[in-house]
Amino acid sequence: MTAAVGAAVRPAHTVVDPDVDTFDFGSWGPSLAPDGTRMVFVSDRDGQPRAWLGRDEPTATPLPTGDEPVVGVAWSPDGAWIACRIAPGGAPRHELWIIRPDGAGLHQVGGFGAGNSEFAGWVEVNGVSYLAATEMSEEWRSVLIEPESGASTPLLTADLTIVLDVSRDGRWVLFRSGPRSKRHLEILDLKEGRRRRLPAKAGADGSTERASFAPDSKVVYARTDVDGELARLVAIPVRGGASRTLAERPDAELEDFAVDVQGSTLALLWNVAGRSELTLFDPKRRTEHPIEPQPGEIVAGVGFARGGRVMAFCVEGPGSPRTIWRVRVVGAEAAPIDQPRVRPDAVRPVLHRFAAADGLGLTGWWYPPAGPGPFPTMISLHGGPEAQERPGHHPLYERLTEAGVAVFAPNVRGSAGFGRSFVNADNGALRHAAITDVRDCVSYLTGNGLADSARIGVMGRSYGGYLTLAALVTFPELFALGAPTCGMSDLLTFFAHTEPWIASAAVSKYGDPERDTELLRELSPLRRIDRLRVPLLITHGENDTNVPLNESEQLVRALRERGMPHRYLLLRGEGHDFLRQENRELFIATSASWIAARLGLSELSEDVDHAVSEAPREGVDETR
């Protein structure tokens, strides 16, 4: 395996089709068969995400998993089963089903009732394949699931705790515990019945988000920023002792990693200001070599086949939807399984760096339309908040730039990818500063002649939808319109109605609804809706239980009562993520045309008070 470290990657032959649809399908989340000859992955090539299986993407066929969207897949170590995470109605509550690779034996093994199944992955214990999962409802219960019968063995019941891995001899179970941005590792010794923190040091600043056993189970590999600023790879002895840093960079955060089954090679995925760098790492020699040339702007979902000779991952970039690549790790090259679909005229964004009013460094991706500026501009705010704006495939941005609207997609404080201090710089009462960052984005754009100060709008999804509303009521004079999507309008009602496992994990970010009631009230845009001065386009999925539909509906009621112009787009059969192509296209087309009209670039049609997506689910009243 060491001879393969630094193996070359053959540049892909790119198919450029002038008629390619920007909103064409994507493929992602690959999982390789043990021998690496076939793979299962998720693709929405037929209209919504499903599980597809084959030797390559063009010849793959769908697995018969039913009509509900599939959002994740994993092939078992013994090759006998494929696990599928299914999202009924597109909702955040996931069910866990398994099926044979030949399409037989489909049955549900997790996520029953009103609960959610968080799938850790397949584990191999004494040569037998099991599913490790955490069932979340009012309590968090981690289990091992026998695939044939679906019988589950309890491992641990503990709030805010999920199972990550099980050692091959079945003695040790690895867990992640704690709320967002404050997570740590715990290990359970099944032989002695003893549970302890790993490593033993408590009270250290930082969070450990990802970890797994080394194949020999002597150490745990972990991605962590504990006692550091940027996330790095560490090795923690299972039986006690100090952790060792194996790989770190001064210019990048470790985003993810994968370990081959022999433990001789790790794939390390680095986040360098939003762009991905994929490397191969030898843990014994402590040597690391990049794959050259890099596969693309953003890489995700890296994993090895059992033999370690084949690695698969997903790649995307501006104008190029998610595509699956397979890499031969030993003595060969890398090439995409399916040909990338690239728009030759897609706008490639430019990264801008600037300072907030308090001096904190911020960044943003600038997507300009053709011609001279300053431009009508939309500021686009990502979700999370501990997510990151990256130069990926953004069909809405492309549609807007085609219409003559520039897009500026910033990473305000609270974003991931820039270190521990930055991601925690908006926690609790510090959220006021994140809202002010949006104002500072406007100042930067107008001060540098990029944006037309009279034609600036703001939009965002999930937390970005909340931040959109917060900016509009805090700085109403700066904006011409707003387009919140699945956003929280009131943080107190959000906590009251979201899923219990989402609420409990979010306290560390937003505040406690009992202890910090006044702060949450103060930060809630709906409580200051009288300050709103501009029209809104509000979009939500009817089955969203992450940010419940009530968050948009109470906002719409408030606008109606005040006679404020708005359009409300309700997407049927969708949850927090818009999974069906027809609904995504409706959302993009509606957003682009409404924004362009409101910014004076096309004829303004009358605002529609309430609209719904086509083909409503049977039994749903369109008029509400």
C-alpha positions as CSV (number, residue, x, y, z in Angstrom):
1,M,0.0,0.0,0.0
2,T,2.8,2.5,0.7
3,A,3.9,2.4,-2.9
4,A,0.6,3.8,-3.9
5,V,0.8,6.9,-1.7
6,G,1.0,9.9,-4.0
7,A,-0.3,7.9,-7.0
8,A,-1.2,10.1,-10.0
9,V,-4.7,10.9,-11.0
10,R,-5.6,10.9,-14.7
11,P,-7.5,14.1,-15.5
12,A,-11.1,13.2,-16.5
13,H,-12.3,13.6,-20.1
14,T,-14.9,16.3,-19.7
15,V,-18.1,16.1,-21.7
16,V,-19.3,19.6,-22.5
17,D,-22.8,19.7,-23.7
18,P,-24.2,23.2,-24.7
19,D,-27.7,22.0,-23.9
20,V,-26.9,20.5,-20.5
21,D,-29.6,21.4,-17.9
22,T,-28.2,23.3,-15.0
23,F,-30.7,21.4,-12.8
24,D,-29.7,18.0,-14.1
25,F,-29.2,15.1,-11.7
26,G,-26.4,14.5,-9.3
27,S,-24.9,11.3,-7.8
28,W,-23.3,11.1,-4.4
29,G,-22.7,9.1,-1.3
30,P,-20.9,6.1,-2.9
31,S,-20.3,2.8,-1.0
32,L,-18.1,0.2,-2.6
33,A,-18.7,-3.6,-2.6
34,P,-16.0,-5.4,-0.6
35,D,-14.1,-6.4,-3.7
36,G,-14.4,-2.9,-5.2
37,T,-15.9,-4.1,-8.5
38,R,-19.4,-2.6,-7.9
39,M,-20.8,0.3,-5.9
40,V,-24.1,1.6,-4.5
41,F,-24.8,5.3,-4.5
42,V,-27.6,7.8,-4.3
43,S,-28.7,9.6,-7.4
44,D,-31.8,11.7,-8.3
45,R,-31.3,10.9,-12.0
46,D,-35.0,9.8,-12.3
47,G,-36.5,12.8,-10.4
48,Q,-35.8,12.0,-6.7
49,P,-33.0,10.5,-4.7
50,R,-32.9,6.7,-4.9
51,A,-30.3,3.9,-4.4
52,W,-28.5,2.8,-7.6
53,L,-26.2,-0.1,-8.0
54,G,-23.7,-1.1,-10.7
55,R,-20.1,-1.3,-11.9
56,D,-20.3,2.3,-13.1
57,E,-22.8,5.2,-13.1
58,P,-24.1,4.9,-16.7
59,T,-25.0,1.2,-16.4
60,A,-26.3,1.4,-12.8
61,T,-29.9,0.3,-12.0
62,P,-32.1,1.4,-9.1
63,L,-32.7,-0.8,-6.1
64,P,-36.4,-1.5,-5.4
65,T,-36.6,0.4,-2.1
66,G,-40.1,2.0,-2.6
67,D,-41.3,5.5,-3.4
68,E,-39.8,7.4,-0.6
69,P,-36.5,9.3,-1.0
70,V,-33.2,7.5,-0.2
71,V,-30.7,9.9,1.5
72,G,-27.8,7.5,2.3
73,V,-26.5,4.0,1.4
74,A,-23.8,1.6,2.8
75,W,-22.6,-1.9,1.6
76,S,-22.0,-4.4,4.4
77,P,-18.4,-5.7,5.0
78,D,-19.5,-9.3,4.1
79,G,-21.2,-8.1,0.8
80,A,-24.6,-9.6,1.7
81,W,-26.6,-6.4,2.5
82,I,-27.0,-2.8,1.6
83,A,-28.3,-0.4,4.2
84,C,-30.5,2.5,3.1
85,R,-31.5,5.6,5.0
86,I,-34.9,6.6,3.8
87,A,-36.7,10.0,4.5
88,P,-40.5,9.5,4.3
89,G,-42.0,12.6,2.8
90,G,-38.5,14.1,2.7
91,A,-38.7,14.8,6.4
92,P,-35.6,14.8,8.7
93,R,-36.9,11.7,10.5
94,H,-35.0,8.9,8.9
95,E,-35.8,5.2,8.7
96,L,-33.2,2.5,8.3
97,W,-33.9,-0.3,5.8
98,I,-31.8,-3.0,4.3
99,I,-31.9,-4.9,1.0
100,R,-29.9,-7.6,-0.7
101,P,-27.7,-6.4,-3.6
102,D,-30.0,-8.5,-6.0
103,G,-33.0,-6.5,-4.8
104,A,-34.5,-9.1,-2.5
105,G,-35.2,-9.1,1.2
106,L,-36.1,-5.4,1.7
107,H,-37.1,-4.8,5.3
108,Q,-37.0,-2.0,7.9
109,V,-34.7,-2.4,10.9
110,G,-34.6,1.2,12.4
111,G,-36.4,4.5,12.8
112,F,-39.8,3.1,13.7
113,G,-42.7,5.4,14.8
114,A,-41.9,9.0,15.4
115,G,-38.2,8.4,16.0
116,N,-35.2,9.1,13.9
117,S,-32.4,6.5,13.1
118,E,-28.9,8.0,13.0
119,F,-26.9,5.4,11.1
120,A,-23.2,5.1,12.2
121,G,-22.5,2.5,9.6
122,W,-21.7,-1.2,9.3
123,V,-19.3,-2.8,11.8
124,E,-17.7,-6.2,11.7
125,V,-17.6,-8.0,15.1
126,N,-15.9,-11.4,15.2
127,G,-16.3,-11.7,11.5
128,V,-20.1,-10.9,11.5
129,S,-21.6,-7.8,10.0
130,Y,-23.9,-5.7,12.1
131,L,-25.5,-2.2,11.8
132,A,-24.6,0.3,14.4
133,A,-27.3,3.0,14.9
134,T,-28.7,5.4,17.4
135,E,-32.5,5.7,17.7
136,M,-33.5,9.2,18.7
137,S,-36.8,10.3,20.1
138,E,-37.4,11.6,23.6
139,E,-34.3,9.5,24.5
140,W,-31.2,8.5,22.6
141,R,-30.6,4.7,22.4
142,S,-27.6,3.2,20.6
143,V,-28.0,-0.4,19.3
144,L,-26.3,-3.1,17.2
145,I,-28.7,-4.5,14.6
146,E,-28.5,-8.0,13.2
147,P,-29.5,-7.5,9.5
148,E,-31.4,-10.7,8.7
149,S,-33.8,-10.7,11.7
150,G,-33.6,-7.0,12.5
151,A,-33.0,-7.9,16.2
152,S,-31.2,-5.1,18.1
153,T,-28.8,-5.4,21.0
154,P,-28.8,-2.4,23.3
155,L,-25.4,-0.7,23.8
156,L,-26.2,2.5,25.6
157,T,-29.0,4.9,26.4
158,A,-27.8,8.4,27.0
159,D,-29.0,11.8,25.8
160,L,-26.9,13.6,23.1
161,T,-24.8,10.4,22.6
162,I,-24.5,8.5,19.4
163,V,-22.6,5.3,18.5
164,L,-19.7,5.8,16.1
165,D,-17.9,2.4,15.9
166,V,-17.4,-1.0,17.5
167,S,-14.1,-2.8,17.8
168,R,-13.6,-6.0,15.7
169,D,-13.4,-8.2,18.8
170,G,-16.6,-6.7,20.1
171,R,-15.1,-5.5,23.4
172,W,-15.1,-1.7,22.8
173,V,-17.8,0.6,21.7
174,L,-17.0,4.2,20.7
175,F,-19.5,7.0,21.2
176,R,-19.7,10.8,20.5
177,S,-21.4,12.8,23.3
178,G,-22.5,16.4,23.8
179,P,-24.2,19.3,22.1
180,R,-23.1,21.0,18.9
181,S,-19.6,22.5,19.1
182,K,-18.9,20.8,22.5
183,R,-18.7,17.1,21.6
184,H,-16.3,14.6,23.1
185,L,-15.6,10.9,22.8
186,E,-16.6,8.1,25.2
187,I,-15.7,4.5,25.2
188,L,-17.6,1.6,26.7
189,D,-15.8,-1.6,27.7
190,L,-18.4,-4.3,27.3
191,K,-16.3,-6.9,29.1
192,E,-16.1,-4.8,32.3
193,G,-19.2,-2.7,31.8
194,R,-17.2,0.5,32.3
195,R,-17.8,3.7,30.4
196,R,-15.2,6.5,30.3
197,R,-14.3,9.6,28.5
198,L,-11.7,9.3,25.8
199,P,-9.1,10.7,26.3
200,A,-9.5,11.1,30.0
201,K,-8.9,14.9,30.1
202,A,-12.2,16.7,30.8
203,G,-13.0,20.4,30.5
204,A,-10.8,21.0,27.4
205,D,-12.0,23.5,24.9
206,G,-13.0,22.3,21.5
207,S,-15.1,19.6,19.9
208,T,-14.5,16.1,18.4
209,E,-16.9,15.4,15.6
210,R,-15.7,12.3,13.9
211,A,-13.8,9.2,15.1
212,S,-13.3,5.5,14.4
213,F,-11.2,2.5,15.6
214,A,-8.0,1.7,13.8
215,P,-8.3,-1.9,12.3
216,D,-6.3,-3.3,15.2
217,S,-8.5,-1.5,17.8
218,K,-5.5,-0.3,19.7
219,V,-6.1,3.4,18.9
220,V,-8.9,5.6,17.9
221,Y,-8.5,7.9,15.0
222,A,-10.3,11.2,15.6
223,R,-10.9,14.5,13.8
224,T,-10.8,17.1,16.6
225,D,-10.0,20.7,17.4
226,V,-9.7,20.1,21.2
227,D,-6.9,22.2,22.6
228,G,-6.2,23.6,19.1
229,E,-7.6,26.0,16.6
230,L,-7.9,24.0,13.4
231,A,-9.3,20.5,13.3
232,R,-6.6,17.8,12.9
233,L,-6.1,14.0,12.9
234,V,-5.1,12.5,16.3
235,A,-4.6,9.0,17.5
236,I,-5.9,8.2,21.0
237,P,-4.8,5.0,22.8
238,V,-7.8,2.8,23.7
239,R,-6.4,1.6,27.0
240,G,-5.3,5.0,28.2
241,G,-2.5,7.4,27.6
242,A,-1.9,10.7,25.8
243,S,-3.2,11.4,22.3
244,R,-0.8,12.0,19.5
245,T,-1.3,14.4,16.6
246,L,-0.8,12.5,13.3
247,A,-1.6,15.2,10.7
248,E,-2.3,18.9,10.9
249,R,-1.9,21.9,8.7
250,P,-1.6,25.6,9.5
251,D,-3.7,26.6,6.5
252,A,-6.5,24.1,6.5
253,E,-9.0,22.1,8.7
254,L,-9.3,18.4,8.5
255,E,-12.8,17.9,7.2
256,D,-13.0,14.1,7.1
257,F,-11.0,10.9,6.8
258,A,-11.3,7.3,5.9
259,V,-9.3,4.2,6.9
260,D,-8.6,1.2,4.7
261,V,-9.4,-2.2,6.3
262,Q,-5.7,-3.0,6.7
263,G,-5.0,0.3,8.4
264,S,-2.0,1.0,6.2
265,T,-3.5,4.0,4.4
266,L,-5.8,6.8,5.4
267,A,-7.5,9.2,3.1
268,L,-7.4,12.7,4.5
269,L,-9.8,15.4,3.2
270,W,-8.6,18.9,3.9
271,N,-10.8,22.1,3.7
272,V,-8.6,25.0,2.5
273,A,-10.8,28.1,2.6
274,G,-13.6,26.2,1.1
275,R,-11.8,24.1,-1.5
276,S,-11.0,20.5,-1.0
277,E,-7.5,18.8,-1.0
278,L,-7.4,15.0,-0.9
279,T,-4.3,13.3,0.4
280,L,-3.2,9.7,1.2
281,F,-1.5,9.2,4.6
282,D,0.7,6.4,5.9
283,P,0.2,6.3,9.7
284,K,3.3,4.2,10.4
285,R,5.7,6.4,8.4
286,R,3.7,9.5,9.2
287,T,4.0,10.5,5.5
288,E,1.4,12.3,3.5
289,H,1.1,12.9,-0.2
290,P,-1.6,14.7,-2.2
291,I,-3.4,13.1,-5.1
292,E,-2.4,15.0,-8.2
293,P,-4.1,16.7,-9.8
294,Q,-6.9,17.2,-7.4
295,P,-10.2,15.8,-8.5
296,G,-12.3,19.0,-8.2
297,E,-13.3,22.0,-6.1
298,I,-15.2,20.0,-3.5
299,V,-14.7,16.4,-2.5
300,A,-17.0,14.5,-0.1
301,G,-18.0,11.0,1.1
302,V,-14.5,9.3,0.8
303,G,-14.4,5.6,1.4
304,F,-12.4,2.5,0.7
305,A,-13.4,-0.9,-0.6
306,R,-12.5,-3.7,1.8
307,G,-9.3,-4.7,0.0
308,G,-8.1,-1.1,0.2
309,R,-7.2,-1.0,-3.5
310,V,-10.2,1.1,-4.6
311,M,-11.4,4.4,-3.1
312,A,-14.6,6.3,-4.1
313,F,-15.9,9.8,-3.4
314,C,-18.1,12.5,-4.8
315,V,-16.8,15.6,-6.6
316,E,-18.6,18.9,-7.6
317,G,-17.9,22.4,-8.6
318,P,-19.4,25.5,-10.3
319,G,-21.6,24.3,-13.2
320,S,-20.8,20.7,-12.5
321,P,-23.3,18.6,-10.4
322,R,-22.1,16.0,-8.0
323,T,-20.3,13.2,-9.7
324,I,-18.8,9.9,-8.3
325,W,-15.2,9.1,-8.8
326,R,-13.4,5.8,-8.2
327,V,-9.7,5.9,-7.4
328,R,-7.4,2.8,-7.8
329,V,-5.1,3.4,-4.8
330,V,-2.4,0.8,-5.7
331,G,-0.2,1.6,-8.7
332,A,-2.9,3.2,-10.9
333,E,-4.8,6.3,-11.6
334,A,-8.1,8.0,-10.7
335,A,-10.9,8.6,-13.1
336,P,-14.6,9.5,-12.8
337,I,-17.1,6.6,-13.0
338,D,-19.6,8.9,-14.8
339,Q,-18.6,11.7,-17.1
340,P,-18.8,15.1,-15.4
341,R,-21.5,17.4,-16.7
342,V,-20.0,20.9,-17.0
343,R,-21.6,24.1,-18.2
344,P,-18.9,25.9,-20.2
345,D,-20.5,29.3,-19.3
346,A,-20.9,28.7,-15.6
347,V,-19.7,31.6,-13.5
348,R,-16.6,30.6,-11.5
349,P,-16.7,32.6,-8.2
350,V,-13.9,34.7,-6.8
351,L,-13.0,34.5,-3.1
352,H,-13.0,37.9,-1.4
353,R,-11.4,38.6,2.0
354,F,-12.5,41.6,4.0
355,A,-12.9,42.7,7.7
356,A,-16.0,43.0,9.8
357,A,-16.6,46.3,11.7
358,D,-14.9,44.8,14.8
359,G,-11.9,43.7,12.7
360,L,-12.7,40.0,12.4
361,G,-11.7,38.6,9.0
362,L,-14.5,37.4,6.8
363,T,-14.7,35.8,3.4
364,G,-17.2,35.6,0.6
365,W,-17.6,34.1,-2.8
366,W,-18.5,36.6,-5.6
367,Y,-20.5,35.5,-8.6
368,P,-20.8,38.4,-11.0
369,P,-23.0,38.5,-14.1
370,A,-21.6,39.6,-17.5
371,G,-20.9,43.3,-18.0
372,P,-19.7,46.2,-15.9
373,G,-20.9,46.7,-12.3
374,P,-22.1,47.8,-9.9
375,F,-24.7,45.1,-10.1
376,P,-28.1,44.3,-8.5
377,T,-26.9,41.8,-5.9
378,M,-28.3,39.1,-3.7
379,I,-26.4,38.2,-0.5
380,S,-26.8,34.5,0.1
381,L,-26.5,33.2,3.6
382,H,-25.7,29.5,4.2
383,G,-27.4,27.3,6.8
384,G,-25.9,25.7,9.9
385,P,-24.8,28.1,11.2
386,E,-21.7,25.8,11.5
387,A,-21.7,25.1,7.8
388,Q,-19.7,26.8,5.1
389,E,-20.3,28.5,1.8
390,R,-18.1,26.7,-0.8
391,P,-17.6,26.9,-4.6
392,G,-19.9,24.0,-5.4
393,H,-22.8,23.5,-7.9
394,H,-25.4,26.2,-7.2
395,P,-28.1,26.3,-9.9
396,L,-29.9,29.2,-8.3
397,Y,-26.8,31.3,-8.4
398,E,-26.4,30.4,-12.1
399,R,-30.0,31.3,-12.8
400,L,-29.6,34.7,-11.1
401,T,-26.4,35.6,-12.8
402,E,-28.0,34.8,-16.2
403,A,-30.7,37.3,-15.3
404,G,-28.1,39.9,-14.5
405,V,-28.1,39.6,-10.7
406,A,-24.8,39.1,-8.9
407,V,-24.6,36.8,-5.9
408,F,-22.3,37.3,-2.9
409,A,-22.1,34.2,-0.6
410,P,-20.3,35.1,2.6
411,N,-19.0,33.1,5.5
412,V,-20.0,35.2,8.5
413,R,-18.9,34.3,12.0
414,G,-20.2,31.0,13.1
415,S,-19.2,29.3,9.8
416,A,-17.2,26.1,9.8
417,G,-13.9,25.6,8.1
418,F,-12.0,28.5,9.7
419,G,-11.2,27.2,13.1
420,R,-12.7,26.7,16.5
421,S,-12.8,30.3,17.6
422,F,-14.6,31.4,14.4
423,V,-17.2,28.7,14.5
424,N,-18.1,29.6,18.1
425,A,-18.0,33.3,17.5
426,D,-21.8,33.5,17.2
427,N,-22.9,31.4,20.1
428,G,-25.6,32.7,22.4
429,A,-25.5,36.5,22.8
430,L,-22.7,36.7,20.2
431,R,-25.3,36.1,17.5
432,H,-25.8,39.9,17.4
433,A,-22.4,40.2,15.9
434,A,-23.2,37.6,13.2
435,I,-26.2,39.7,12.2
436,T,-24.0,42.8,12.0
437,D,-21.7,40.8,9.7
438,V,-24.5,40.9,7.1
439,R,-24.5,44.7,7.3
440,D,-20.7,44.6,6.9
441,C,-21.1,42.5,3.7
442,V,-23.2,45.3,2.2
443,S,-20.7,47.9,3.2
444,Y,-17.9,45.9,1.6
445,L,-19.8,45.4,-1.7
446,T,-21.0,48.9,-2.1
447,G,-17.7,50.5,-0.9
448,N,-15.8,48.6,-3.6
449,G,-18.2,49.3,-6.4
450,L,-19.4,45.7,-6.7
451,A,-23.1,46.1,-5.7
452,D,-25.7,48.7,-6.5
453,S,-26.7,50.0,-3.1
454,A,-30.3,50.6,-4.2
455,R,-30.8,47.0,-5.4
456,I,-29.4,44.6,-2.8
457,G,-31.4,41.7,-1.5
458,V,-30.7,38.9,1.0
459,M,-31.7,35.3,1.0
460,G,-30.8,32.1,2.8
461,R,-32.0,28.6,3.8
462,S,-32.5,27.1,7.3
463,Y,-30.3,29.1,9.6
464,G,-29.5,31.3,6.6
465,G,-33.3,31.9,6.4
466,Y,-33.3,33.0,10.0
467,L,-30.3,35.3,9.4
468,T,-32.0,36.7,6.4
469,L,-35.0,37.8,8.5
470,A,-32.8,39.0,11.3
471,A,-30.8,41.2,9.0
472,L,-34.0,42.6,7.4
473,V,-35.5,43.7,10.7
474,T,-32.1,44.9,12.1
475,F,-31.0,46.9,9.1
476,P,-34.2,47.5,7.1
477,E,-32.7,50.5,5.2
478,L,-30.1,48.3,3.5
479,F,-32.2,45.9,1.5
480,A,-34.7,45.9,-1.4
481,L,-36.1,42.4,-0.7
482,G,-35.7,39.2,1.2
483,A,-36.1,35.5,0.4
484,P,-36.0,33.3,3.5
485,T,-36.3,29.5,2.9
486,C,-37.2,27.1,5.8
487,G,-36.0,29.7,8.2
488,M,-36.7,30.2,11.9
489,S,-38.8,33.3,12.5
490,D,-39.0,32.9,16.3
491,L,-36.3,31.0,18.2
492,L,-38.7,30.2,21.1
493,T,-41.3,28.6,18.9
494,F,-38.6,26.8,17.0
495,F,-37.4,25.2,20.2
496,A,-41.0,24.4,21.2
497,H,-41.8,22.6,17.9
498,T,-38.7,21.1,16.4
499,E,-37.7,17.5,16.9
500,P,-36.5,16.9,20.5
501,W,-33.1,15.6,19.5
502,I,-32.6,18.7,17.3
503,A,-33.6,21.1,20.2
504,S,-31.4,19.5,22.8
505,A,-28.3,19.6,20.5
506,A,-29.0,23.3,19.5
507,V,-29.0,24.8,23.0
508,S,-25.2,25.3,22.9
509,K,-25.5,27.4,19.8
510,Y,-28.6,29.5,20.3
511,G,-29.2,29.4,24.0
512,D,-31.5,27.6,26.5
513,P,-35.2,28.3,25.9
514,E,-35.8,28.2,29.7
515,R,-32.6,30.0,31.0
516,D,-32.1,32.4,28.0
517,T,-35.7,33.2,27.2
518,E,-35.1,37.0,27.0
519,L,-32.1,36.5,24.7
520,L,-34.0,34.2,22.4
521,R,-36.9,36.6,22.3
522,E,-34.6,39.5,21.5
523,L,-32.9,37.6,18.7
524,S,-36.2,36.5,17.1
525,P,-37.1,38.4,13.9
526,L,-40.9,37.9,14.3
527,R,-40.8,39.9,17.5
528,R,-39.6,42.9,15.5
529,I,-41.6,42.3,12.3
530,D,-42.9,45.9,12.4
531,R,-39.4,47.0,11.3
532,L,-39.7,45.1,8.1
533,R,-39.9,47.4,5.0
534,V,-39.4,45.2,2.0
535,P,-41.3,42.3,0.2
536,L,-40.5,38.7,1.0
537,L,-40.5,35.5,-0.9
538,I,-41.0,32.8,1.7
539,T,-40.5,29.1,0.9
540,H,-41.0,26.0,3.0
541,G,-41.4,22.2,2.7
542,E,-44.7,21.0,4.1
543,N,-43.1,18.1,6.0
544,D,-40.2,19.9,7.6
545,T,-39.8,18.9,11.2
546,N,-36.3,20.4,11.6
547,V,-37.4,24.0,11.2
548,P,-41.2,23.3,11.4
549,L,-43.6,24.7,8.9
550,N,-45.1,26.9,11.6
551,E,-42.0,29.1,11.5
552,S,-43.0,30.3,8.0
553,E,-46.7,30.2,8.5
554,Q,-46.7,32.4,11.5
555,L,-44.5,34.8,9.5
556,V,-47.0,34.8,6.7
557,R,-49.8,35.5,9.1
558,A,-48.0,38.5,10.5
559,L,-47.4,39.9,7.0
560,R,-51.0,39.4,6.0
561,E,-52.1,41.2,9.1
562,R,-49.9,44.2,8.3
563,G,-50.6,44.2,4.5
564,M,-47.0,43.6,3.7
565,P,-46.3,42.3,0.1
566,H,-45.0,38.8,0.0
567,R,-45.2,35.5,-1.8
568,Y,-45.4,32.2,0.0
569,L,-44.3,29.0,-1.8
570,L,-45.2,25.8,-0.1
571,L,-43.5,22.7,-1.5
572,R,-45.6,19.5,-1.2
573,G,-43.9,16.3,-0.3
574,E,-40.7,18.0,0.9
575,G,-39.0,18.3,4.3
576,H,-36.1,20.5,5.3
577,D,-34.1,19.6,2.2
578,F,-35.8,19.8,-1.2
579,L,-35.2,16.3,-2.6
580,R,-37.4,16.1,-5.7
581,Q,-36.2,17.6,-8.9
582,E,-39.5,19.1,-9.9
583,N,-39.8,20.9,-6.6
584,R,-36.2,22.1,-6.7
585,E,-36.8,23.5,-10.2
586,L,-40.0,25.2,-9.1
587,F,-38.2,26.8,-6.2
588,I,-35.2,27.9,-8.4
589,A,-37.4,29.3,-11.2
590,T,-39.8,31.0,-8.8
591,S,-36.9,32.5,-6.8
592,A,-35.0,33.7,-9.8
593,S,-37.9,35.3,-11.6
594,W,-39.3,37.0,-8.4
595,I,-35.9,38.3,-7.4
596,A,-35.1,39.6,-10.9
597,A,-38.4,41.4,-11.1
598,R,-38.1,43.0,-7.7
599,L,-34.6,44.2,-8.6
600,G,-35.9,45.8,-11.8
601,L,-34.5,43.4,-14.3
602,S,-37.8,42.0,-15.7
603,E,-41.4,42.8,-15.6
604,L,-42.9,42.7,-12.1
605,S,-45.8,40.4,-11.7
606,E,-48.3,40.7,-8.9
607,D,-47.3,39.1,-5.7
608,V,-49.1,35.8,-5.0
609,D,-50.2,35.5,-1.4
610,H,-50.0,31.7,-1.3
611,A,-48.8,29.1,-3.9
612,V,-48.2,25.4,-3.7
613,S,-46.1,23.1,-5.8
614,E,-47.7,20.9,-8.4
615,A,-49.0,17.4,-7.8
616,P,-50.0,17.9,-4.2
617,R,-50.0,14.7,-2.1
618,E,-53.3,13.0,-2.0
619,G,-55.5,14.3,0.8
620,V,-53.8,17.6,1.2
621,D,-55.9,20.8,0.9
622,E,-54.2,23.1,-1.5
623,T,-56.1,26.1,-0.2
624,R,-55.1,25.5,3.4
